[in-house]
Amino acid sequence: MKRTLSISFITLALLASCNGNKRSKTSPEETLQLTQAELAQAVADQDSLLSLMNDISAGMAQIKKLEHILTTPYVSEETPDRRQEIKEDIAAIQNELQARRDRLDALESKLRKSQSQNATLQKSIATLRAQIDDQDKTITSLRTSLANANTHIENLTRNVDSLNSTVAIVTQEREEIETLNNDLSNELATCYYALGKKNELKEHKLIETGFLRKTKVLPDDFETSYFTRADKRTLTLLPLHSSKAKVLTNQPADTYTLETDAQGMKSLRINDSKRFWERSNFLVIQID
């Protein structure tokens, strides 16, 4: 109904203008032909304006949708492909705005060249041009917002990468320290023991004896390869496989006991590991 009224209004305006200019110069038949041609042109111009108005309205809906996307926190979580899609949508809308501006320019130029000047159409054209300009400014602002969002995301990505590198370095250093601590703990917990008859211990230079001379245990040049390596933390009972045994090194006597099993075989039980190994990490036991 509104479209019909607008066309009627434009038609009457054109007819009034044409009749005022040509009544004295044309015949009734010629006037009728001119009136029909001008009516057809008026309808075409009105259709062009209505089409532009619909396109501009659709463009505004597209812009509002993009504004919503770019003003929500979710845009920071978008994938690079999605951000590229938004960028392409913005470019497409800008191209459409330029096409609508060109159509509006063409319609305005046609109206200027026509014999009738309709103030209503001119006012509508001015209004549509202002709307296109506003939409163009909004799109430019959205393009800037997207660029800023991309920059922010790139900075966040660099910060995350830097943080990941720092975490990796700290993790590696922590693992190296833990390995070093474990190695040190294992080294501190390492002990050595040797079991043997008197002549064996003497042969491997673990003891020195002589006529009327006290036996010397572990002289300066004793042979370390004869010892068995063990862990202080787990070595609590040492089977000696002998019915006779004697601890030759200077472990405190109250830190261990020599136990005898049902077969009469001796075993060394360490009761206080810390004090037992406090004086030396080497243990020499003579068995017979």
C-alpha positions as CSV (number, residue, x, y, z in Angstrom):
1,M,0.0,0.0,0.0
2,K,2.8,2.4,0.9
3,R,4.6,1.6,-2.4
4,T,1.4,2.3,-4.3
5,L,0.9,5.6,-2.6
6,S,4.6,6.6,-3.2
7,I,4.3,5.7,-6.9
8,S,1.1,7.7,-7.1
9,F,2.7,10.6,-5.4
10,I,5.7,10.6,-7.7
11,T,3.4,10.1,-10.7
12,L,1.3,13.1,-9.8
13,A,4.4,15.2,-9.1
14,L,5.8,14.3,-12.5
15,L,2.6,14.8,-14.3
16,A,2.1,18.2,-12.7
17,S,5.6,19.3,-13.7
18,C,5.2,18.0,-17.2
19,N,1.8,19.4,-17.8
20,G,2.9,22.8,-16.5
21,N,5.8,22.9,-19.0
22,K,4.2,21.4,-22.1
23,R,0.5,22.1,-22.1
24,S,0.8,25.0,-24.5
25,K,3.3,23.3,-26.8
26,T,1.9,19.7,-27.3
27,S,-1.3,18.2,-28.6
28,P,-3.5,16.0,-26.3
29,E,-2.2,12.8,-28.0
30,E,1.4,13.9,-27.6
31,T,0.7,14.8,-24.0
32,L,-0.8,11.4,-23.3
33,Q,2.3,9.6,-24.8
34,L,4.7,11.8,-22.7
35,T,2.6,11.2,-19.6
36,Q,2.7,7.4,-20.1
37,A,6.5,7.4,-20.7
38,E,7.1,9.6,-17.6
39,L,4.8,7.4,-15.5
40,A,6.8,4.3,-16.6
41,Q,10.1,6.1,-15.7
42,A,8.7,7.2,-12.4
43,V,7.7,3.7,-11.5
44,A,11.1,2.4,-12.6
45,D,12.9,5.0,-10.4
46,Q,10.6,4.2,-7.5
47,D,11.4,0.5,-7.9
48,S,15.1,1.3,-8.0
49,L,14.8,3.2,-4.7
50,L,12.8,0.5,-3.0
51,S,15.4,-2.1,-4.1
52,L,18.2,0.0,-2.7
53,M,16.3,0.4,0.5
54,N,15.9,-3.3,0.9
55,D,19.6,-3.9,0.1
56,I,20.7,-1.3,2.6
57,S,18.4,-2.8,5.3
58,A,19.9,-6.3,4.6
59,G,23.4,-4.8,4.7
60,M,22.6,-3.3,8.1
61,A,21.6,-6.7,9.4
62,Q,24.9,-8.2,8.2
63,I,26.9,-5.4,9.9
64,K,25.0,-5.9,13.2
65,K,25.8,-9.6,13.1
66,L,29.5,-8.8,12.6
67,E,29.4,-6.2,15.4
68,H,28.0,-8.9,17.7
69,I,30.7,-11.3,16.8
70,L,33.5,-8.8,17.2
71,T,32.3,-7.4,20.6
72,T,32.0,-10.8,22.4
73,P,34.9,-12.4,24.2
74,Y,34.5,-15.5,22.1
75,V,36.3,-13.8,19.2
76,S,39.6,-14.3,21.0
77,E,39.0,-18.0,20.9
78,E,38.2,-18.2,17.2
79,T,40.4,-20.2,15.0
80,P,42.6,-18.5,12.3
81,D,40.3,-19.8,9.6
82,R,37.2,-18.3,11.3
83,R,38.9,-14.9,11.7
84,Q,39.9,-15.0,8.0
85,E,36.2,-15.7,7.2
86,I,35.1,-12.7,9.2
87,K,37.7,-10.6,7.4
88,E,36.4,-11.8,4.0
89,D,32.8,-11.0,5.1
90,I,33.8,-7.4,6.0
91,A,35.5,-7.0,2.6
92,A,32.4,-8.4,0.8
93,I,30.1,-5.9,2.6
94,Q,32.4,-3.0,1.7
95,N,32.2,-4.1,-1.9
96,E,28.4,-4.3,-1.7
97,L,28.2,-0.8,-0.2
98,Q,30.3,0.6,-3.0
99,A,28.0,-1.1,-5.5
100,R,24.9,0.5,-3.8
101,R,26.6,3.9,-3.8
102,D,27.3,3.5,-7.6
103,R,23.6,2.6,-8.2
104,L,22.5,5.6,-6.2
105,D,24.8,7.9,-8.1
106,A,23.4,6.6,-11.4
107,L,19.8,7.1,-10.3
108,E,20.6,10.6,-9.1
109,S,22.4,11.4,-12.4
110,K,19.4,10.2,-14.4
111,L,17.0,12.3,-12.4
112,R,19.1,15.4,-12.9
113,K,19.1,14.8,-16.7
114,S,15.3,14.2,-16.8
115,Q,12.9,17.0,-17.5
116,S,11.2,16.6,-14.2
117,Q,12.9,17.4,-10.8
118,N,11.1,15.6,-8.0
119,A,12.0,16.9,-4.5
120,T,10.7,13.7,-2.8
121,L,13.0,11.4,-4.8
122,Q,16.0,13.7,-4.2
123,K,15.3,13.7,-0.5
124,S,15.1,9.9,-0.5
125,I,18.4,9.6,-2.4
126,A,20.1,11.9,0.2
127,T,18.7,9.8,3.0
128,L,19.9,6.5,1.4
129,R,23.4,8.0,0.7
130,A,23.7,9.0,4.4
131,Q,22.8,5.5,5.4
132,I,25.4,4.0,3.1
133,D,28.0,6.4,4.5
134,D,27.2,5.4,8.1
135,Q,27.4,1.7,7.2
136,D,30.7,2.3,5.5
137,K,32.1,4.0,8.6
138,T,30.8,1.1,10.8
139,I,32.5,-1.5,8.5
140,T,35.8,0.5,8.6
141,S,35.6,0.5,12.4
142,L,34.9,-3.3,12.5
143,R,37.9,-3.9,10.2
144,T,40.0,-2.0,12.7
145,S,38.5,-4.0,15.6
146,L,39.3,-7.2,13.9
147,A,42.9,-6.1,13.2
148,N,43.3,-5.2,16.9
149,A,41.8,-8.5,17.9
150,N,44.3,-10.3,15.7
151,T,47.2,-8.3,17.1
152,H,45.9,-9.1,20.7
153,I,45.7,-12.8,19.8
154,E,49.1,-12.9,18.2
155,N,50.6,-11.2,21.4
156,L,48.8,-13.8,23.6
157,T,50.2,-16.6,21.4
158,R,53.7,-15.2,21.7
159,N,53.3,-14.9,25.4
160,V,52.0,-18.5,25.7
161,D,54.9,-19.7,23.5
162,S,57.3,-17.8,25.7
163,L,55.7,-19.2,28.8
164,N,55.8,-22.7,27.4
165,S,59.5,-22.3,26.7
166,T,60.1,-21.0,30.2
167,V,58.2,-23.9,31.7
168,A,60.2,-26.3,29.5
169,I,63.5,-24.8,30.6
170,V,62.4,-24.8,34.3
171,T,61.1,-28.4,34.0
172,Q,64.4,-29.5,32.4
173,E,66.4,-27.8,35.1
174,R,64.2,-29.3,37.8
175,E,64.7,-32.8,36.2
176,E,68.5,-32.2,36.1
177,I,68.5,-31.1,39.7
178,E,66.4,-34.2,40.7
179,T,68.8,-36.4,38.8
180,L,71.7,-34.8,40.5
181,N,70.1,-35.2,43.9
182,N,69.3,-38.8,43.2
183,D,72.9,-39.5,42.0
184,L,74.2,-37.7,45.1
185,S,71.8,-39.6,47.4
186,N,72.8,-42.9,45.8
187,E,76.5,-42.0,46.1
188,L,76.1,-41.1,49.8
189,A,74.2,-44.4,50.4
190,T,76.8,-46.5,48.7
191,C,78.8,-48.8,50.9
192,Y,81.3,-51.7,50.4
193,Y,81.8,-54.9,52.2
194,A,84.4,-57.7,51.9
195,L,84.2,-61.3,53.3
196,G,87.1,-63.6,53.4
197,K,89.5,-65.8,55.3
198,K,92.5,-64.2,56.9
199,N,94.9,-65.2,54.2
200,E,92.5,-64.0,51.5
201,L,92.1,-60.6,53.1
202,K,95.9,-60.4,53.5
203,E,96.4,-61.4,49.9
204,H,94.1,-58.6,48.7
205,K,95.9,-56.1,50.9
206,L,92.8,-55.5,53.1
207,I,94.8,-56.3,56.2
208,E,98.5,-56.3,57.2
209,T,99.8,-58.6,59.9
210,G,103.3,-59.4,61.2
211,F,105.0,-61.1,64.1
212,L,104.1,-59.5,67.4
213,R,102.4,-56.7,65.4
214,K,98.8,-55.7,65.7
215,T,96.7,-56.4,62.6
216,K,96.2,-53.3,60.5
217,V,92.9,-53.1,58.6
218,L,92.6,-51.2,55.3
219,P,96.1,-49.9,54.8
220,D,96.6,-47.0,52.4
221,D,97.0,-49.2,49.4
222,F,94.2,-51.7,49.9
223,E,92.5,-53.3,46.9
224,T,89.0,-51.8,46.4
225,S,88.1,-54.2,43.6
226,Y,87.7,-57.1,46.1
227,F,84.8,-55.3,47.8
228,T,81.1,-55.9,47.0
229,R,79.1,-52.7,46.4
230,A,75.8,-52.3,48.4
231,D,73.2,-49.7,49.5
232,K,73.2,-48.6,53.1
233,R,69.4,-48.0,52.9
234,T,68.6,-51.6,52.1
235,L,71.5,-53.6,53.6
236,T,70.2,-54.7,57.0
237,L,71.1,-58.4,57.0
238,L,74.3,-59.9,55.5
239,P,74.6,-63.7,55.4
240,L,78.3,-64.7,56.1
241,H,78.1,-68.4,55.1
242,S,80.4,-69.3,57.9
243,S,80.2,-70.6,61.5
244,K,82.8,-68.1,62.6
245,A,82.9,-64.4,61.8
246,K,84.6,-61.3,63.1
247,V,84.1,-57.6,62.1
248,L,87.6,-56.1,61.5
249,T,86.7,-52.5,60.6
250,N,85.8,-50.0,63.3
251,Q,81.9,-50.0,63.1
252,P,80.5,-49.4,66.6
253,A,79.8,-52.7,68.4
254,D,76.4,-51.6,69.5
255,T,75.1,-50.9,66.0
256,Y,75.2,-54.6,64.8
257,T,74.8,-58.2,66.0
258,L,76.2,-61.5,64.7
259,E,73.3,-63.9,64.6
260,T,73.5,-67.7,64.2
261,D,70.8,-69.7,62.4
262,A,69.7,-73.3,63.0
263,Q,72.5,-74.6,60.8
264,G,75.1,-72.7,62.9
265,M,75.8,-70.2,60.0
266,K,76.5,-66.6,61.0
267,S,74.8,-63.4,59.7
268,L,75.5,-59.8,60.3
269,R,72.4,-57.8,61.3
270,I,72.8,-54.0,61.2
271,N,70.6,-52.4,63.9
272,D,71.5,-48.8,63.4
273,S,72.4,-48.1,59.8
274,K,73.3,-44.4,60.2
275,R,75.8,-45.0,63.1
276,F,77.1,-48.3,61.6
277,W,78.4,-46.5,58.5
278,E,79.2,-43.2,60.2
279,R,83.0,-43.9,60.5
280,S,83.6,-45.6,57.2
281,N,81.8,-46.8,54.1
282,F,83.9,-50.0,54.0
283,L,83.2,-53.1,56.0
284,V,85.7,-56.0,56.3
285,I,84.6,-59.3,57.9
286,Q,86.9,-62.2,58.5
287,I,85.4,-65.6,58.3
288,D,86.9,-69.0,59.0
